[in-house]
Amino acid sequence: MPFINDRLEESREIADLEREPKANGRPLRFRFDPAQVMQRLRERIVGQEHVLDAMEAMLYVVKADIGAEERPLAVNLFLGPTGVGKTETVRLLAEAIAGRADALCRIDMNTLAQEHYAAALTGAPPGYVGSKEGHTLFDIDAIQGSYSKPGIVLFDELEKASKEVVRSLLNVMDSGQLVLSGGTRKIDFRNTLIFMTSNIGATDVVAYRSRFEQGWRRWLGVKPNKETRVQEQALQRHFDPEFLNRIDRILPFEKLNERWWSSLLDIELAKLDKRLAKQQISLQLTDDARNWLCEKRDPKFGARDLARRLRVTLEPVLASALLKHPDKQLFQVSINESHSLSVLPITAP
Protein backbone atom coordinates (compact mmCIF):
# COMPACT_ATOMS: atom_id res chain seq x y z
CA MET A 1 0.00 0.00 0.00
CA PRO A 2 2.03 2.97 -1.29
CA PHE A 3 -0.10 5.57 0.48
CA ILE A 4 0.48 4.05 3.91
CA ASN A 5 4.18 3.56 3.19
CA ASP A 6 4.49 7.23 2.18
CA ARG A 7 2.80 8.39 5.37
CA LEU A 8 4.99 6.11 7.49
CA GLU A 9 8.12 7.43 5.77
CA GLU A 10 7.00 11.00 6.37
CA SER A 11 6.37 10.24 10.05
CA ARG A 12 9.87 8.78 10.35
CA GLU A 13 11.37 11.88 8.73
CA ILE A 14 9.56 14.15 11.18
CA ALA A 15 10.64 12.02 14.14
CA ASP A 16 14.25 12.01 12.94
CA LEU A 17 14.26 15.79 12.66
CA GLU A 18 12.80 16.18 16.13
CA ARG A 19 15.50 13.91 17.59
CA GLU A 20 18.36 15.80 15.97
CA PRO A 21 20.34 17.95 18.40
CA LYS A 22 19.54 21.62 18.11
CA ALA A 23 23.19 22.62 17.83
CA ASN A 24 22.41 25.36 15.36
CA GLY A 25 19.53 26.82 17.36
CA ARG A 26 16.54 25.75 15.24
CA PRO A 27 15.58 22.58 13.38
CA LEU A 28 15.11 22.83 9.60
CA ARG A 29 12.69 20.45 7.93
CA PHE A 30 14.30 20.38 4.47
CA ARG A 31 17.32 18.07 4.37
CA PHE A 32 19.03 19.32 1.19
CA ASP A 33 22.14 21.50 1.42
CA PRO A 34 21.88 24.51 -0.94
CA ALA A 35 25.67 24.67 -1.32
CA GLN A 36 25.85 21.04 -2.46
CA VAL A 37 22.93 21.48 -4.83
CA MET A 38 24.58 24.51 -6.41
CA GLN A 39 27.90 22.70 -6.71
CA ARG A 40 26.11 20.05 -8.77
CA LEU A 41 24.43 22.67 -10.94
CA ARG A 42 27.62 24.60 -11.59
CA GLU A 43 29.39 21.40 -12.63
CA ARG A 44 26.85 20.75 -15.38
CA ILE A 45 25.35 24.11 -16.41
CA VAL A 46 27.67 26.55 -18.19
CA GLY A 47 27.23 30.09 -19.44
CA GLN A 48 24.20 30.84 -17.24
CA GLU A 49 25.72 32.34 -14.10
CA HIS A 50 22.89 34.83 -13.51
CA VAL A 51 20.35 32.00 -13.60
CA LEU A 52 22.40 29.93 -11.17
CA ASP A 53 22.71 32.90 -8.82
CA ALA A 54 18.91 33.23 -8.83
CA MET A 55 18.51 29.49 -8.16
CA GLU A 56 20.92 29.75 -5.23
CA ALA A 57 18.94 32.60 -3.70
CA MET A 58 15.72 30.62 -4.16
CA LEU A 59 17.17 27.51 -2.48
CA TYR A 60 18.28 29.44 0.59
CA VAL A 61 14.78 30.88 1.03
CA VAL A 62 13.25 27.42 0.66
CA LYS A 63 15.78 25.89 3.06
CA ALA A 64 15.04 28.56 5.68
CA ASP A 65 11.31 27.80 5.23
CA ILE A 66 10.22 31.43 5.44
CA GLY A 67 8.09 31.62 2.29
CA ALA A 68 4.35 32.34 2.23
CA GLU A 69 2.40 29.30 3.41
CA GLU A 70 -0.54 29.70 1.02
CA ARG A 71 1.33 29.46 -2.26
CA PRO A 72 4.00 27.25 -3.91
CA LEU A 73 7.55 27.41 -2.60
CA ALA A 74 8.64 29.12 -5.82
CA VAL A 75 7.36 29.74 -9.36
CA ASN A 76 10.03 30.15 -12.04
CA LEU A 77 9.90 30.65 -15.80
CA PHE A 78 13.03 29.77 -17.81
CA LEU A 79 13.31 31.48 -21.19
CA GLY A 80 15.77 30.86 -23.99
CA PRO A 81 16.54 28.99 -27.20
CA THR A 82 16.86 25.23 -27.42
CA GLY A 83 19.88 23.46 -25.96
CA VAL A 84 20.93 26.05 -23.35
CA GLY A 85 20.13 24.04 -20.20
CA LYS A 86 16.59 25.00 -19.17
CA THR A 87 15.20 21.50 -18.72
CA GLU A 88 18.56 20.13 -17.60
CA THR A 89 18.66 22.64 -14.74
CA VAL A 90 15.38 21.28 -13.36
CA ARG A 91 16.50 17.68 -13.76
CA LEU A 92 19.74 18.40 -11.92
CA LEU A 93 17.81 20.08 -9.10
CA ALA A 94 15.64 16.98 -8.77
CA GLU A 95 18.72 14.77 -8.77
CA ALA A 96 20.49 16.84 -6.12
CA ILE A 97 17.44 17.21 -3.87
CA ALA A 98 15.63 13.88 -4.28
CA GLY A 99 18.42 11.62 -5.52
CA ARG A 100 17.01 10.98 -9.02
CA ALA A 101 16.84 13.15 -12.12
CA ASP A 102 13.32 11.85 -12.82
CA ALA A 103 12.04 12.57 -9.30
CA LEU A 104 9.74 15.26 -10.65
CA CYS A 105 6.40 15.66 -12.37
CA ARG A 106 7.06 16.67 -15.96
CA ILE A 107 4.20 17.89 -18.13
CA ASP A 108 5.06 18.25 -21.82
CA MET A 109 2.87 21.19 -22.73
CA ASN A 110 3.25 20.58 -26.47
CA THR A 111 0.83 17.68 -25.98
CA LEU A 112 -1.83 20.08 -24.66
CA ALA A 113 -2.23 22.31 -27.69
CA GLN A 114 -6.04 22.09 -27.86
CA GLU A 115 -8.39 23.95 -25.51
CA HIS A 116 -10.21 20.83 -24.34
CA TYR A 117 -6.89 19.35 -23.18
CA ALA A 118 -7.17 21.49 -20.05
CA ALA A 119 -9.21 18.57 -18.68
CA ALA A 120 -6.01 16.49 -18.78
CA LEU A 121 -4.74 18.66 -15.91
CA THR A 122 -7.93 19.62 -14.06
CA GLY A 123 -9.94 16.44 -14.67
CA ALA A 124 -13.09 15.90 -16.71
CA PRO A 125 -15.95 18.35 -15.99
CA PRO A 126 -19.03 17.10 -14.08
CA GLY A 127 -21.26 14.96 -16.25
CA TYR A 128 -18.42 13.70 -18.45
CA VAL A 129 -16.87 10.26 -18.35
CA GLY A 130 -14.21 10.07 -15.62
CA SER A 131 -15.36 13.19 -13.76
CA LYS A 132 -15.91 11.34 -10.47
CA GLU A 133 -12.56 9.55 -10.63
CA GLY A 134 -10.63 12.82 -10.93
CA HIS A 135 -8.04 11.52 -13.41
CA THR A 136 -5.18 13.95 -14.14
CA LEU A 137 -1.73 13.99 -15.74
CA PHE A 138 -0.22 15.23 -12.50
CA ASP A 139 2.00 12.86 -10.51
CA ILE A 140 0.70 13.83 -7.09
CA ASP A 141 3.49 12.18 -5.11
CA ALA A 142 6.20 13.95 -7.13
CA ILE A 143 4.37 17.27 -6.78
CA GLN A 144 3.72 17.17 -3.05
CA GLY A 145 7.12 15.80 -2.09
CA SER A 146 7.55 14.94 1.59
CA TYR A 147 8.12 16.69 4.89
CA SER A 148 11.87 16.92 4.31
CA LYS A 149 11.93 17.20 0.50
CA PRO A 150 10.09 19.69 -1.70
CA GLY A 151 8.13 18.41 -4.67
CA ILE A 152 9.14 19.53 -8.17
CA VAL A 153 6.92 20.05 -11.21
CA LEU A 154 8.09 21.07 -14.67
CA PHE A 155 5.79 22.51 -17.34
CA ASP A 156 8.01 22.08 -20.40
CA GLU A 157 7.58 24.18 -23.58
CA LEU A 158 4.83 26.26 -22.00
CA GLU A 159 4.16 28.40 -25.07
CA LYS A 160 2.97 25.36 -27.06
CA ALA A 161 -0.04 24.76 -24.78
CA SER A 162 -3.41 26.35 -25.47
CA LYS A 163 -4.32 29.50 -23.59
CA GLU A 164 -7.06 27.63 -21.70
CA VAL A 165 -4.53 25.12 -20.44
CA VAL A 166 -2.23 27.92 -19.27
CA ARG A 167 -5.11 29.73 -17.55
CA SER A 168 -5.93 26.55 -15.64
CA LEU A 169 -2.66 27.05 -13.77
CA LEU A 170 -3.57 30.45 -12.31
CA ASN A 171 -4.97 29.08 -9.04
CA VAL A 172 -1.99 26.75 -8.68
CA MET A 173 0.45 29.66 -8.91
CA ASP A 174 -1.62 31.91 -6.68
CA SER A 175 -3.00 29.72 -3.87
CA GLY A 176 -0.89 26.58 -4.31
CA GLN A 177 -3.92 24.34 -4.75
CA LEU A 178 -5.78 22.80 -7.66
CA VAL A 179 -9.32 21.52 -7.17
CA LEU A 180 -10.11 18.99 -9.89
CA SER A 181 -13.21 19.68 -11.95
CA GLY A 182 -15.23 16.94 -10.30
CA GLY A 183 -14.75 18.67 -6.95
CA THR A 184 -13.82 15.43 -5.21
CA ARG A 185 -10.04 15.81 -5.18
CA LYS A 186 -7.56 18.56 -4.45
CA ILE A 187 -3.87 18.66 -5.38
CA ASP A 188 -1.63 20.61 -3.01
CA PHE A 189 1.28 22.54 -4.56
CA ARG A 190 2.29 24.42 -1.40
CA ASN A 191 5.32 22.20 -0.87
CA THR A 192 6.32 22.41 -4.53
CA LEU A 193 8.95 24.11 -6.67
CA ILE A 194 7.24 25.02 -9.95
CA PHE A 195 9.33 25.44 -13.09
CA MET A 196 8.21 26.37 -16.57
CA THR A 197 10.32 26.54 -19.73
CA SER A 198 9.63 28.40 -22.93
CA ASN A 199 11.31 29.38 -26.20
CA ILE A 200 9.07 32.44 -26.45
CA GLY A 201 10.98 35.47 -27.69
CA ALA A 202 14.08 33.47 -28.66
CA THR A 203 13.49 34.02 -32.38
CA ASP A 204 12.81 37.72 -31.80
CA VAL A 205 16.08 38.10 -29.87
CA VAL A 206 18.04 36.35 -32.64
CA ALA A 207 16.46 38.64 -35.25
CA TYR A 208 17.26 41.70 -33.11
CA ARG A 209 20.90 40.67 -32.66
CA SER A 210 21.33 39.90 -36.35
CA ARG A 211 20.63 43.56 -37.15
CA PHE A 212 23.87 44.44 -35.35
CA GLU A 213 25.94 41.89 -37.25
CA GLN A 214 25.65 43.66 -40.59
CA GLY A 215 25.39 47.10 -42.16
CA TRP A 216 26.23 50.38 -40.48
CA ARG A 217 25.70 49.02 -36.94
CA ARG A 218 28.51 46.51 -37.48
CA TRP A 219 30.80 49.11 -39.07
CA LEU A 220 30.31 51.48 -36.14
CA GLY A 221 30.63 48.70 -33.55
CA VAL A 222 27.16 49.31 -32.12
CA LYS A 223 26.21 46.54 -29.68
CA PRO A 224 22.68 45.26 -28.99
CA ASN A 225 21.44 46.30 -25.56
CA LYS A 226 17.67 45.76 -25.62
CA GLU A 227 17.40 41.96 -25.71
CA THR A 228 15.55 41.93 -22.38
CA ARG A 229 12.96 44.40 -23.68
CA VAL A 230 12.48 42.37 -26.87
CA GLN A 231 11.86 39.23 -24.81
CA GLU A 232 9.47 41.02 -22.46
CA GLN A 233 7.41 42.25 -25.41
CA ALA A 234 7.19 38.71 -26.80
CA LEU A 235 6.04 37.43 -23.38
CA GLN A 236 3.38 40.13 -23.06
CA ARG A 237 2.05 39.38 -26.53
CA HIS A 238 1.63 35.68 -25.77
CA PHE A 239 0.64 35.44 -22.09
CA ASP A 240 -2.02 37.25 -20.06
CA PRO A 241 -0.80 39.87 -17.54
CA GLU A 242 -2.45 38.00 -14.64
CA PHE A 243 -0.42 34.91 -15.54
CA LEU A 244 2.92 36.73 -15.76
CA ASN A 245 2.14 38.57 -12.52
CA ARG A 246 2.04 35.27 -10.60
CA ILE A 247 5.59 34.25 -11.56
CA ASP A 248 8.35 34.88 -9.01
CA ARG A 249 11.31 34.80 -11.40
CA ILE A 250 11.48 35.12 -15.18
CA LEU A 251 15.02 34.03 -16.02
CA PRO A 252 16.43 34.29 -19.56
CA PHE A 253 19.09 31.75 -20.57
CA GLU A 254 21.88 32.98 -22.82
CA LYS A 255 22.73 31.39 -26.16
CA LEU A 256 25.83 29.20 -25.85
CA ASN A 257 28.57 30.32 -28.23
CA GLU A 258 31.91 28.78 -29.17
CA ARG A 259 33.63 29.83 -25.94
CA TRP A 260 31.61 27.19 -24.09
CA TRP A 261 32.15 24.25 -26.48
CA SER A 262 35.16 22.87 -24.61
CA SER A 263 33.29 22.93 -21.28
CA LEU A 264 30.23 21.31 -22.86
CA LEU A 265 32.43 18.62 -24.38
CA ASP A 266 33.90 17.86 -20.95
CA ILE A 267 30.37 17.46 -19.56
CA GLU A 268 29.27 15.11 -22.34
CA LEU A 269 32.49 13.08 -22.11
CA ALA A 270 32.02 12.75 -18.35
CA LYS A 271 28.61 11.19 -18.99
CA LEU A 272 30.17 8.77 -21.49
CA ASP A 273 33.01 7.94 -19.09
CA LYS A 274 30.46 7.11 -16.39
CA ARG A 275 28.75 4.63 -18.71
CA LEU A 276 32.05 3.11 -19.79
CA ALA A 277 33.22 2.75 -16.20
CA LYS A 278 30.51 0.13 -15.65
CA GLN A 279 32.55 -2.08 -17.99
CA GLN A 280 35.93 -1.00 -16.56
CA ILE A 281 36.73 0.87 -19.78
CA SER A 282 38.67 4.16 -19.96
CA LEU A 283 38.78 6.60 -22.84
CA GLN A 284 41.34 9.28 -23.74
CA LEU A 285 41.05 11.97 -26.40
CA THR A 286 43.88 13.72 -28.19
CA ASP A 287 43.71 17.50 -28.59
CA ASP A 288 43.02 17.06 -32.30
CA ALA A 289 40.05 14.82 -31.53
CA ARG A 290 38.65 17.37 -29.07
CA ASN A 291 39.01 20.16 -31.60
CA TRP A 292 37.37 18.03 -34.30
CA LEU A 293 34.34 17.34 -32.10
CA CYS A 294 33.97 21.04 -31.26
CA GLU A 295 34.49 22.52 -34.71
CA LYS A 296 31.70 23.80 -36.95
CA ARG A 297 29.09 23.77 -34.22
CA ASP A 298 25.86 25.67 -34.83
CA PRO A 299 25.14 27.88 -31.78
CA LYS A 300 21.39 27.88 -32.44
CA PHE A 301 21.18 24.19 -31.44
CA GLY A 302 23.18 24.59 -28.22
CA ALA A 303 24.46 21.67 -26.14
CA ARG A 304 22.15 19.15 -27.82
CA ASP A 305 24.07 19.57 -31.07
CA LEU A 306 27.33 18.55 -29.38
CA ALA A 307 25.71 15.59 -27.59
CA ARG A 308 24.24 14.48 -30.91
CA ARG A 309 27.64 14.65 -32.60
CA LEU A 310 29.12 12.36 -29.96
CA ARG A 311 26.30 9.88 -30.46
CA VAL A 312 26.58 9.92 -34.26
CA THR A 313 30.35 10.16 -34.77
CA LEU A 314 32.20 9.01 -31.64
CA GLU A 315 30.01 6.27 -30.18
CA PRO A 316 29.78 4.11 -33.35
CA VAL A 317 33.59 4.16 -33.83
CA LEU A 318 34.10 3.46 -30.13
CA ALA A 319 31.59 0.60 -30.17
CA SER A 320 33.38 -0.98 -33.13
CA ALA A 321 36.72 -0.79 -31.31
CA LEU A 322 35.27 -2.30 -28.14
CA LEU A 323 33.80 -5.24 -30.04
CA LYS A 324 37.01 -5.75 -32.00
CA HIS A 325 39.21 -5.67 -28.88
CA PRO A 326 37.11 -7.22 -26.07
CA ASP A 327 40.20 -7.86 -23.95
CA LYS A 328 41.32 -4.21 -23.89
CA GLN A 329 40.25 -1.62 -21.33
CA LEU A 330 42.08 1.59 -22.33
CA PHE A 331 41.31 3.31 -25.64
CA GLN A 332 42.42 6.53 -27.32
CA VAL A 333 40.43 8.71 -29.71
CA SER A 334 42.44 10.50 -32.38
CA ILE A 335 42.09 11.91 -35.91
CA ASN A 336 43.25 9.69 -38.77
CA GLU A 337 44.61 10.62 -42.20
CA SER A 338 41.14 10.94 -43.70
CA HIS A 339 40.30 13.58 -41.04
CA SER A 340 37.80 11.41 -39.19
CA LEU A 341 37.72 9.86 -35.73
CA SER A 342 39.75 6.75 -34.97
CA VAL A 343 39.61 4.70 -31.76
CA LEU A 344 42.44 2.30 -30.94
CA PRO A 345 43.47 0.41 -27.80
CA ILE A 346 46.57 1.67 -26.04
CA THR A 347 48.79 0.42 -23.28
CA ALA A 348 48.51 2.09 -19.89
CA PRO A 349 51.62 4.12 -19.03
C-alpha positions as CSV (number, residue, x, y, z in Angstrom):
1,M,0.0,0.0,0.0
2,P,2.0,3.0,-1.3
3,F,-0.1,5.6,0.5
4,I,0.5,4.0,3.9
5,N,4.2,3.6,3.2
6,D,4.5,7.2,2.2
7,R,2.8,8.4,5.4
8,L,5.0,6.1,7.5
9,E,8.1,7.4,5.8
10,E,7.0,11.0,6.4
11,S,6.4,10.2,10.0
12,R,9.9,8.8,10.4
13,E,11.4,11.9,8.7
14,I,9.6,14.2,11.2
15,A,10.6,12.0,14.1
16,D,14.3,12.0,12.9
17,L,14.3,15.8,12.7
18,E,12.8,16.2,16.1
19,R,15.5,13.9,17.6
20,E,18.4,15.8,16.0
21,P,20.3,18.0,18.4
22,K,19.5,21.6,18.1
23,A,23.2,22.6,17.8
24,N,22.4,25.4,15.4
25,G,19.5,26.8,17.4
26,R,16.5,25.8,15.2
27,P,15.6,22.6,13.4
28,L,15.1,22.8,9.6
29,R,12.7,20.5,7.9
30,F,14.3,20.4,4.5
31,R,17.3,18.1,4.4
32,F,19.0,19.3,1.2
33,D,22.1,21.5,1.4
34,P,21.9,24.5,-0.9
35,A,25.7,24.7,-1.3
36,Q,25.9,21.0,-2.5
37,V,22.9,21.5,-4.8
38,M,24.6,24.5,-6.4
39,Q,27.9,22.7,-6.7
40,R,26.1,20.0,-8.8
41,L,24.4,22.7,-10.9
42,R,27.6,24.6,-11.6
43,E,29.4,21.4,-12.6
44,R,26.9,20.7,-15.4
45,I,25.3,24.1,-16.4
46,V,27.7,26.5,-18.2
47,G,27.2,30.1,-19.4
48,Q,24.2,30.8,-17.2
49,E,25.7,32.3,-14.1
50,H,22.9,34.8,-13.5
51,V,20.4,32.0,-13.6
52,L,22.4,29.9,-11.2
53,D,22.7,32.9,-8.8
54,A,18.9,33.2,-8.8
55,M,18.5,29.5,-8.2
56,E,20.9,29.7,-5.2
57,A,18.9,32.6,-3.7
58,M,15.7,30.6,-4.2
59,L,17.2,27.5,-2.5
60,Y,18.3,29.4,0.6
61,V,14.8,30.9,1.0
62,V,13.3,27.4,0.7
63,K,15.8,25.9,3.1
64,A,15.0,28.6,5.7
65,D,11.3,27.8,5.2
66,I,10.2,31.4,5.4
67,G,8.1,31.6,2.3
68,A,4.4,32.3,2.2
69,E,2.4,29.3,3.4
70,E,-0.5,29.7,1.0
71,R,1.3,29.5,-2.3
72,P,4.0,27.3,-3.9
73,L,7.5,27.4,-2.6
74,A,8.6,29.1,-5.8
75,V,7.4,29.7,-9.4
76,N,10.0,30.1,-12.0
77,L,9.9,30.7,-15.8
78,F,13.0,29.8,-17.8
79,L,13.3,31.5,-21.2
80,G,15.8,30.9,-24.0
81,P,16.5,29.0,-27.2
82,T,16.9,25.2,-27.4
83,G,19.9,23.5,-26.0
84,V,20.9,26.0,-23.4
85,G,20.1,24.0,-20.2
86,K,16.6,25.0,-19.2
87,T,15.2,21.5,-18.7
88,E,18.6,20.1,-17.6
89,T,18.7,22.6,-14.7
90,V,15.4,21.3,-13.4
91,R,16.5,17.7,-13.8
92,L,19.7,18.4,-11.9
93,L,17.8,20.1,-9.1
94,A,15.6,17.0,-8.8
95,E,18.7,14.8,-8.8
96,A,20.5,16.8,-6.1
97,I,17.4,17.2,-3.9
98,A,15.6,13.9,-4.3
99,G,18.4,11.6,-5.5
100,R,17.0,11.0,-9.0
101,A,16.8,13.2,-12.1
102,D,13.3,11.9,-12.8
103,A,12.0,12.6,-9.3
104,L,9.7,15.3,-10.6
105,C,6.4,15.7,-12.4
106,R,7.1,16.7,-16.0
107,I,4.2,17.9,-18.1
108,D,5.1,18.3,-21.8
109,M,2.9,21.2,-22.7
110,N,3.3,20.6,-26.5
111,T,0.8,17.7,-26.0
112,L,-1.8,20.1,-24.7
113,A,-2.2,22.3,-27.7
114,Q,-6.0,22.1,-27.9
115,E,-8.4,24.0,-25.5
116,H,-10.2,20.8,-24.3
117,Y,-6.9,19.3,-23.2
118,A,-7.2,21.5,-20.0
119,A,-9.2,18.6,-18.7
120,A,-6.0,16.5,-18.8
121,L,-4.7,18.7,-15.9
122,T,-7.9,19.6,-14.1
123,G,-9.9,16.4,-14.7
124,A,-13.1,15.9,-16.7
125,P,-16.0,18.4,-16.0
126,P,-19.0,17.1,-14.1
127,G,-21.3,15.0,-16.3
128,Y,-18.4,13.7,-18.4
129,V,-16.9,10.3,-18.4
130,G,-14.2,10.1,-15.6
131,S,-15.4,13.2,-13.8
132,K,-15.9,11.3,-10.5
133,E,-12.6,9.5,-10.6
134,G,-10.6,12.8,-10.9
135,H,-8.0,11.5,-13.4
136,T,-5.2,13.9,-14.1
137,L,-1.7,14.0,-15.7
138,F,-0.2,15.2,-12.5
139,D,2.0,12.9,-10.5
140,I,0.7,13.8,-7.1
141,D,3.5,12.2,-5.1
142,A,6.2,14.0,-7.1
143,I,4.4,17.3,-6.8
144,Q,3.7,17.2,-3.1
145,G,7.1,15.8,-2.1
146,S,7.6,14.9,1.6
147,Y,8.1,16.7,4.9
148,S,11.9,16.9,4.3
149,K,11.9,17.2,0.5
150,P,10.1,19.7,-1.7
151,G,8.1,18.4,-4.7
152,I,9.1,19.5,-8.2
153,V,6.9,20.0,-11.2
154,L,8.1,21.1,-14.7
155,F,5.8,22.5,-17.3
156,D,8.0,22.1,-20.4
157,E,7.6,24.2,-23.6
158,L,4.8,26.3,-22.0
159,E,4.2,28.4,-25.1
160,K,3.0,25.4,-27.1
161,A,0.0,24.8,-24.8
162,S,-3.4,26.3,-25.5
163,K,-4.3,29.5,-23.6
164,E,-7.1,27.6,-21.7
165,V,-4.5,25.1,-20.4
166,V,-2.2,27.9,-19.3
167,R,-5.1,29.7,-17.6
168,S,-5.9,26.6,-15.6
169,L,-2.7,27.1,-13.8
170,L,-3.6,30.4,-12.3
171,N,-5.0,29.1,-9.0
172,V,-2.0,26.8,-8.7
173,M,0.4,29.7,-8.9
174,D,-1.6,31.9,-6.7
175,S,-3.0,29.7,-3.9
176,G,-0.9,26.6,-4.3
177,Q,-3.9,24.3,-4.7
178,L,-5.8,22.8,-7.7
179,V,-9.3,21.5,-7.2
180,L,-10.1,19.0,-9.9
181,S,-13.2,19.7,-12.0
182,G,-15.2,16.9,-10.3
183,G,-14.7,18.7,-6.9
184,T,-13.8,15.4,-5.2
185,R,-10.0,15.8,-5.2
186,K,-7.6,18.6,-4.5
187,I,-3.9,18.7,-5.4
188,D,-1.6,20.6,-3.0
189,F,1.3,22.5,-4.6
190,R,2.3,24.4,-1.4
191,N,5.3,22.2,-0.9
192,T,6.3,22.4,-4.5
193,L,8.9,24.1,-6.7
194,I,7.2,25.0,-9.9
195,F,9.3,25.4,-13.1
196,M,8.2,26.4,-16.6
197,T,10.3,26.5,-19.7
198,S,9.6,28.4,-22.9
199,N,11.3,29.4,-26.2
200,I,9.1,32.4,-26.4
201,G,11.0,35.5,-27.7
202,A,14.1,33.5,-28.7
203,T,13.5,34.0,-32.4
204,D,12.8,37.7,-31.8
205,V,16.1,38.1,-29.9
206,V,18.0,36.3,-32.6
207,A,16.5,38.6,-35.3
208,Y,17.3,41.7,-33.1
209,R,20.9,40.7,-32.7
210,S,21.3,39.9,-36.3
211,R,20.6,43.6,-37.1
212,F,23.9,44.4,-35.4
213,E,25.9,41.9,-37.2
214,Q,25.7,43.7,-40.6
215,G,25.4,47.1,-42.2
216,W,26.2,50.4,-40.5
217,R,25.7,49.0,-36.9
218,R,28.5,46.5,-37.5
219,W,30.8,49.1,-39.1
220,L,30.3,51.5,-36.1
221,G,30.6,48.7,-33.6
222,V,27.2,49.3,-32.1
223,K,26.2,46.5,-29.7
224,P,22.7,45.3,-29.0
225,N,21.4,46.3,-25.6
226,K,17.7,45.8,-25.6
227,E,17.4,42.0,-25.7
228,T,15.5,41.9,-22.4
229,R,13.0,44.4,-23.7
230,V,12.5,42.4,-26.9
231,Q,11.9,39.2,-24.8
232,E,9.5,41.0,-22.5
233,Q,7.4,42.3,-25.4
234,A,7.2,38.7,-26.8
235,L,6.0,37.4,-23.4
236,Q,3.4,40.1,-23.1
237,R,2.0,39.4,-26.5
238,H,1.6,35.7,-25.8
239,F,0.6,35.4,-22.1
240,D,-2.0,37.2,-20.1
241,P,-0.8,39.9,-17.5
242,E,-2.4,38.0,-14.6
243,F,-0.4,34.9,-15.5
244,L,2.9,36.7,-15.8
245,N,2.1,38.6,-12.5
246,R,2.0,35.3,-10.6
247,I,5.6,34.2,-11.6
248,D,8.3,34.9,-9.0
249,R,11.3,34.8,-11.4
250,I,11.5,35.1,-15.2
251,L,15.0,34.0,-16.0
252,P,16.4,34.3,-19.6
253,F,19.1,31.7,-20.6
254,E,21.9,33.0,-22.8
255,K,22.7,31.4,-26.2
256,L,25.8,29.2,-25.8
257,N,28.6,30.3,-28.2
258,E,31.9,28.8,-29.2
259,R,33.6,29.8,-25.9
260,W,31.6,27.2,-24.1
261,W,32.1,24.2,-26.5
262,S,35.2,22.9,-24.6
263,S,33.3,22.9,-21.3
264,L,30.2,21.3,-22.9
265,L,32.4,18.6,-24.4
266,D,33.9,17.9,-20.9
267,I,30.4,17.5,-19.6
268,E,29.3,15.1,-22.3
269,L,32.5,13.1,-22.1
270,A,32.0,12.7,-18.3
271,K,28.6,11.2,-19.0
272,L,30.2,8.8,-21.5
273,D,33.0,7.9,-19.1
274,K,30.5,7.1,-16.4
275,R,28.7,4.6,-18.7
276,L,32.1,3.1,-19.8
277,A,33.2,2.8,-16.2
278,K,30.5,0.1,-15.6
279,Q,32.5,-2.1,-18.0
280,Q,35.9,-1.0,-16.6
281,I,36.7,0.9,-19.8
282,S,38.7,4.2,-20.0
283,L,38.8,6.6,-22.8
284,Q,41.3,9.3,-23.7
285,L,41.1,12.0,-26.4
286,T,43.9,13.7,-28.2
287,D,43.7,17.5,-28.6
288,D,43.0,17.1,-32.3
289,A,40.1,14.8,-31.5
290,R,38.6,17.4,-29.1
291,N,39.0,20.2,-31.6
292,W,37.4,18.0,-34.3
293,L,34.3,17.3,-32.1
294,C,34.0,21.0,-31.3
295,E,34.5,22.5,-34.7
296,K,31.7,23.8,-37.0
297,R,29.1,23.8,-34.2
298,D,25.9,25.7,-34.8
299,P,25.1,27.9,-31.8
300,K,21.4,27.9,-32.4
301,F,21.2,24.2,-31.4
302,G,23.2,24.6,-28.2
303,A,24.5,21.7,-26.1
304,R,22.1,19.2,-27.8
305,D,24.1,19.6,-31.1
306,L,27.3,18.6,-29.4
307,A,25.7,15.6,-27.6
308,R,24.2,14.5,-30.9
309,R,27.6,14.7,-32.6
310,L,29.1,12.4,-30.0
311,R,26.3,9.9,-30.5
312,V,26.6,9.9,-34.3
313,T,30.4,10.2,-34.8
314,L,32.2,9.0,-31.6
315,E,30.0,6.3,-30.2
316,P,29.8,4.1,-33.4
317,V,33.6,4.2,-33.8
318,L,34.1,3.5,-30.1
319,A,31.6,0.6,-30.2
320,S,33.4,-1.0,-33.1
321,A,36.7,-0.8,-31.3
322,L,35.3,-2.3,-28.1
323,L,33.8,-5.2,-30.0
324,K,37.0,-5.7,-32.0
325,H,39.2,-5.7,-28.9
326,P,37.1,-7.2,-26.1
327,D,40.2,-7.9,-23.9
328,K,41.3,-4.2,-23.9
329,Q,40.3,-1.6,-21.3
330,L,42.1,1.6,-22.3
331,F,41.3,3.3,-25.6
332,Q,42.4,6.5,-27.3
333,V,40.4,8.7,-29.7
334,S,42.4,10.5,-32.4
335,I,42.1,11.9,-35.9
336,N,43.3,9.7,-38.8
337,E,44.6,10.6,-42.2
338,S,41.1,10.9,-43.7
339,H,40.3,13.6,-41.0
340,S,37.8,11.4,-39.2
341,L,37.7,9.9,-35.7
342,S,39.7,6.8,-35.0
343,V,39.6,4.7,-31.8
344,L,42.4,2.3,-30.9
345,P,43.5,0.4,-27.8
346,I,46.6,1.7,-26.0
347,T,48.8,0.4,-23.3
348,A,48.5,2.1,-19.9
349,P,51.6,4.1,-19.0
